[in-house]
Amino acid sequence: MHQLTVTALPGTGAEDVVVDARGDVWTGTEDGNVFRVRADGGRIDRIGNTGGRPLGLELYDDRILVADARLGLLAMDRSGGVERLVETVAGRPMVFCNNAAVARNGDIWFSDSSTKYSIDRWKDDFVQNTRTGRLLCRRVGGEVEVHLDGLAFANGVALAPDESWVAVAETGARTVVRLWLSGPRSGERDFLARDLPGYPDNIALGSDGLVWVTIASPRDPVVEVLQHRAPAGVRRMVTRIPEPLQPKPKRTARVQAYDADGGLVHDVDCDPSGYHMVTGVREHQGRIWLGSLVEPAIAVTELR
């Protein structure tokens, strides 16, 4: 089992991580703050605040792209200034912007987890299996296109090394869906990975050319029954019972890496006793950086 080095932050819920050219690690917390952390943990700088809830982060020219669950797709400059790139889709406000990947030409592929429930009610969407998640693209000119819909809680997004396809995690279905963008299969949809051992959250292309996938929680038989066998009324009732009685993510700290053919290359299981519910991952030069929806910290382990 891999051991983790944990760096505490002045905020809870460092949901995602991204590593810049200097090796600094960026993350955002539930209070809206975006932080830059030196790789050795020796310095933490608060760069700015989105005014919402930052989730997925990406490098975007000399700025940081932020998928903000409350505000949509944002770009933050290194002094904390924020530009709102996408607030609405087809005239309707986004409900749950989650993760993104930036193409070399500047196009932004991003996910909208639900058109029904916001982040404050993510369990409602997950258990009720609304399948209203979407994969979208913001073109360089600013137009926004919907490329996939009907997804079971659309989450992490990653582009192939050659950008011939884009992948999006379906948390509720335990799959990573792939949409081909070029070549003879252009426009086709298949799976990069399916029947995952748990519920995927963010995904990211590593410096090793592999797609890294977080397993935020192991597969839960109770949740599976609720999603696929229970009547809709029962699913709604479960989400209204007191919080302590609702199904909970089990404690784990696990990520996997897949090649372009969907082959499992790495299965990194870390000690969850001091850090768990990994929702963000970045492989950078042999180190695996992790974020968590619930932890007031980021973590790192060595790939060996």
C-alpha positions as CSV (number, residue, x, y, z in Angstrom):
1,M,0.0,0.0,0.0
2,H,1.3,3.4,-1.0
3,Q,2.1,5.9,1.7
4,L,0.9,9.5,1.4
5,T,2.6,12.8,2.2
6,V,-0.1,15.3,3.2
7,T,0.1,19.1,3.0
8,A,-2.5,20.9,5.1
9,L,-4.3,23.9,3.6
10,P,-6.2,26.8,5.3
11,G,-9.5,25.5,3.8
12,T,-11.5,22.3,3.4
13,G,-12.3,20.4,0.3
14,A,-9.3,20.6,-2.0
15,E,-11.3,18.8,-4.6
16,D,-8.8,18.8,-7.6
17,V,-5.2,19.5,-8.3
18,V,-3.2,20.6,-11.3
19,V,0.6,21.0,-11.6
20,D,2.2,23.9,-13.5
21,A,5.4,24.2,-15.4
22,R,7.4,25.1,-12.3
23,G,6.1,22.1,-10.4
24,D,3.8,24.2,-8.2
25,V,0.4,22.5,-7.3
26,W,-2.9,24.4,-7.6
27,T,-6.1,23.6,-5.8
28,G,-9.4,25.2,-4.8
29,T,-11.4,24.8,-1.6
30,E,-15.1,24.9,-0.7
31,D,-14.8,28.5,0.5
32,G,-14.0,29.6,-3.0
33,N,-10.3,30.1,-2.5
34,V,-7.7,29.0,-5.1
35,F,-4.2,28.2,-3.7
36,R,-0.8,27.6,-5.2
37,V,1.3,25.2,-3.2
38,R,5.1,24.7,-3.6
39,A,5.9,21.1,-4.4
40,D,7.8,20.7,-1.1
41,G,4.8,22.1,0.8
42,G,7.0,24.9,2.1
43,R,4.9,27.8,0.9
44,I,1.2,28.2,0.2
45,D,-0.2,31.3,-1.5
46,R,-3.8,32.2,-1.8
47,I,-4.2,33.5,-5.3
48,G,-7.8,34.5,-5.3
49,N,-11.5,33.6,-4.7
50,T,-14.0,32.7,-7.3
51,G,-17.0,33.6,-5.2
52,G,-18.4,30.1,-5.7
53,R,-17.1,26.5,-5.3
54,P,-14.1,25.6,-7.4
55,L,-13.9,22.0,-8.5
56,G,-11.8,21.0,-11.5
57,L,-8.7,23.0,-12.4
58,E,-6.6,23.2,-15.6
59,L,-3.8,25.2,-17.0
60,Y,-5.2,27.7,-19.5
61,D,-2.5,29.7,-21.2
62,D,-1.0,31.8,-18.4
63,R,-4.2,31.5,-16.3
64,I,-5.9,28.8,-14.3
65,L,-9.2,27.4,-15.7
66,V,-11.7,26.7,-12.9
67,A,-14.8,24.6,-13.2
68,D,-16.9,26.2,-10.5
69,A,-19.9,24.2,-9.4
70,R,-21.9,27.4,-8.7
71,L,-20.7,29.9,-11.3
72,G,-19.8,27.9,-14.3
73,L,-16.5,27.9,-16.3
74,L,-14.1,30.6,-15.1
75,A,-10.5,31.7,-15.8
76,M,-8.4,33.1,-13.0
77,D,-5.2,35.1,-13.6
78,R,-2.1,34.9,-11.4
79,S,-3.2,38.0,-9.5
80,G,-6.7,36.6,-8.7
81,G,-8.8,38.3,-11.4
82,V,-11.7,36.2,-12.6
83,E,-13.3,36.1,-16.1
84,R,-16.5,34.1,-16.5
85,L,-16.3,32.1,-19.7
86,V,-19.5,30.0,-19.5
87,E,-22.5,30.8,-17.3
88,T,-25.3,29.5,-19.5
89,V,-25.9,26.7,-22.0
90,A,-28.6,27.3,-24.6
91,G,-29.9,30.2,-22.5
92,R,-30.2,28.3,-19.2
93,P,-27.8,28.7,-16.3
94,M,-25.5,25.8,-15.6
95,V,-26.4,23.9,-12.5
96,F,-23.3,21.9,-11.7
97,C,-20.1,22.6,-13.7
98,N,-17.5,20.1,-12.6
99,N,-14.3,19.4,-14.6
100,A,-12.6,20.3,-17.8
101,A,-9.7,19.6,-20.2
102,V,-8.1,22.2,-22.5
103,A,-7.2,21.3,-26.1
104,R,-4.1,22.6,-27.8
105,N,-6.1,25.0,-30.0
106,G,-7.8,26.5,-26.9
107,D,-11.1,24.6,-27.1
108,I,-12.4,23.6,-23.6
109,W,-14.1,20.3,-23.0
110,F,-16.1,20.4,-19.7
111,S,-18.7,18.5,-17.8
112,D,-22.0,19.5,-16.3
113,S,-22.9,16.9,-13.7
114,S,-26.6,17.5,-13.5
115,T,-29.2,19.8,-14.9
116,K,-31.5,19.1,-11.9
117,Y,-29.4,19.2,-8.7
118,S,-26.6,21.5,-7.6
119,I,-23.5,20.5,-5.7
120,D,-25.3,21.0,-2.4
121,R,-27.6,18.1,-3.4
122,W,-25.1,15.9,-5.3
123,K,-26.3,12.8,-3.3
124,D,-29.8,13.4,-4.6
125,D,-28.6,13.2,-8.2
126,F,-26.3,10.3,-7.5
127,V,-28.9,8.1,-5.8
128,Q,-31.8,9.1,-7.9
129,N,-29.7,8.4,-11.0
130,T,-31.3,11.3,-13.0
131,R,-28.8,10.9,-15.9
132,T,-28.9,14.5,-16.8
133,G,-25.2,14.9,-17.0
134,R,-23.6,16.5,-20.1
135,L,-20.2,16.8,-21.9
136,L,-19.8,20.2,-23.5
137,C,-17.3,22.1,-25.5
138,R,-16.5,25.8,-25.5
139,R,-14.9,26.7,-28.8
140,V,-12.2,29.3,-29.0
141,G,-14.7,31.8,-30.4
142,G,-16.9,31.3,-27.3
143,E,-19.8,29.2,-28.7
144,V,-20.8,26.3,-26.4
145,E,-21.9,22.9,-27.8
146,V,-23.4,19.9,-26.1
147,H,-21.8,16.7,-27.4
148,L,-23.1,14.1,-24.9
149,D,-26.1,14.1,-22.6
150,G,-28.0,11.6,-20.6
151,L,-24.8,10.8,-18.5
152,A,-25.0,9.4,-15.0
153,F,-23.4,12.2,-13.1
154,A,-20.8,13.5,-15.6
155,N,-17.6,14.2,-13.8
156,G,-13.9,14.2,-14.8
157,V,-12.8,15.1,-18.4
158,A,-9.5,14.2,-20.2
159,L,-8.3,14.4,-23.8
160,A,-6.2,11.7,-25.5
161,P,-2.5,12.5,-25.9
162,D,-3.2,13.1,-29.6
163,E,-6.6,14.6,-29.0
164,S,-8.3,12.0,-31.1
165,W,-10.9,11.5,-28.4
166,V,-12.2,13.0,-25.2
167,A,-13.2,11.0,-22.1
168,V,-15.7,11.8,-19.4
169,A,-16.3,9.9,-16.2
170,E,-19.8,8.7,-15.4
171,T,-19.7,8.5,-11.6
172,G,-23.1,7.0,-11.2
173,A,-22.4,4.3,-13.8
174,R,-18.8,3.5,-12.8
175,T,-17.6,4.1,-16.3
176,V,-15.4,6.4,-18.4
177,V,-17.1,7.2,-21.6
178,R,-15.1,8.1,-24.7
179,L,-16.2,10.3,-27.6
180,W,-14.0,10.1,-30.8
181,L,-13.2,13.4,-32.2
182,S,-11.1,12.5,-35.3
183,G,-10.2,9.6,-37.6
184,P,-12.5,6.9,-39.0
185,R,-14.4,6.7,-35.7
186,S,-15.1,10.4,-35.4
187,G,-18.5,11.0,-33.7
188,E,-18.6,7.5,-32.2
189,R,-19.0,6.8,-28.5
190,D,-17.6,3.9,-26.6
191,F,-15.9,3.2,-23.2
192,L,-12.3,3.8,-22.2
193,A,-13.1,1.9,-19.0
194,R,-16.2,0.3,-17.5
195,D,-17.3,-1.7,-14.4
196,L,-14.8,0.2,-12.3
197,P,-14.2,-1.0,-8.8
198,G,-15.8,2.1,-7.4
199,Y,-17.2,5.5,-8.3
200,P,-14.9,7.7,-10.5
201,D,-14.6,11.4,-9.9
202,N,-12.0,13.6,-11.7
203,I,-9.8,12.1,-14.4
204,A,-6.7,13.7,-15.9
205,L,-4.1,13.0,-18.6
206,G,-0.7,12.5,-16.9
207,S,2.8,13.5,-18.1
208,D,3.1,9.7,-18.8
209,G,0.4,9.9,-21.5
210,L,-2.0,7.8,-19.4
211,V,-5.5,8.7,-18.3
212,W,-5.6,8.8,-14.5
213,V,-8.9,8.1,-12.8
214,T,-9.9,8.6,-9.2
215,I,-11.9,6.0,-7.3
216,A,-13.6,8.3,-4.8
217,S,-15.5,5.4,-3.1
218,P,-15.7,1.6,-3.5
219,R,-18.7,0.1,-5.2
220,D,-21.6,0.1,-2.7
221,P,-24.2,-2.7,-3.2
222,V,-26.9,-0.7,-1.5
223,V,-26.4,2.3,-3.8
224,E,-26.4,0.0,-6.8
225,V,-29.7,-1.5,-5.8
226,L,-31.2,2.0,-5.3
227,Q,-30.0,3.3,-8.6
228,H,-31.0,0.4,-10.8
229,R,-33.8,-1.6,-9.1
230,A,-35.6,0.7,-6.7
231,P,-38.7,2.7,-7.9
232,A,-38.1,6.4,-8.4
233,G,-40.3,7.2,-5.3
234,V,-38.0,5.0,-3.1
235,R,-34.9,6.7,-4.4
236,R,-36.4,10.1,-3.7
237,M,-37.4,9.0,-0.2
238,V,-33.9,7.8,0.6
239,T,-32.4,11.2,-0.1
240,R,-34.8,12.8,2.3
241,I,-34.0,10.7,5.4
242,P,-31.7,12.3,8.0
243,E,-28.1,12.6,6.8
244,P,-26.6,10.1,9.4
245,L,-28.9,7.4,7.9
246,Q,-28.1,8.0,4.3
247,P,-25.6,5.8,2.3
248,K,-22.0,7.2,2.8
249,P,-18.9,6.9,0.7
250,K,-16.6,4.3,2.2
251,R,-13.1,5.4,3.2
252,T,-10.5,4.8,0.5
253,A,-7.7,6.6,-1.3
254,R,-7.3,5.0,-4.7
255,V,-6.5,6.0,-8.3
256,Q,-6.0,4.0,-11.5
257,A,-4.3,4.7,-14.8
258,Y,-5.4,3.5,-18.3
259,D,-3.7,3.5,-21.6
260,A,-5.3,4.7,-24.9
261,D,-6.6,1.2,-25.5
262,G,-8.4,1.1,-22.1
263,G,-5.8,-1.2,-20.6
264,L,-5.2,-0.9,-16.8
265,V,-1.6,0.1,-16.3
266,H,-1.5,1.2,-12.7
267,D,-3.8,0.6,-9.7
268,V,-2.5,2.8,-6.8
269,D,-4.1,2.0,-3.5
270,C,-3.0,4.4,-0.7
271,D,-3.3,4.3,3.0
272,P,-6.7,6.0,3.7
273,S,-6.3,6.4,7.5
274,G,-5.1,10.0,7.3
275,Y,-6.5,11.0,3.9
276,H,-9.5,9.7,2.0
277,M,-12.2,10.3,-0.7
278,V,-9.7,11.1,-3.4
279,T,-11.5,13.2,-6.1
280,G,-8.6,14.8,-7.9
281,V,-5.4,13.3,-9.4
282,R,-2.4,14.5,-11.4
283,E,0.6,12.3,-12.4
284,H,3.6,14.6,-12.9
285,Q,7.0,13.2,-13.6
286,G,6.4,10.0,-11.5
287,R,4.7,11.7,-8.6
288,I,0.9,11.3,-8.0
289,W,-0.8,14.4,-6.6
290,L,-4.2,14.0,-5.0
291,G,-7.1,16.2,-4.0
292,S,-10.1,15.4,-1.9
293,L,-13.7,16.7,-1.7
294,V,-13.6,16.5,2.1
295,E,-10.0,16.9,3.3
296,P,-8.4,20.2,4.3
297,A,-5.3,19.2,2.4
298,I,-3.7,17.8,-0.7
299,A,-1.5,14.7,-0.8
300,V,1.2,13.1,-2.9
301,T,2.7,9.7,-3.4
302,E,5.6,8.3,-5.5
303,L,4.8,6.0,-8.4
304,R,6.9,2.8,-8.0
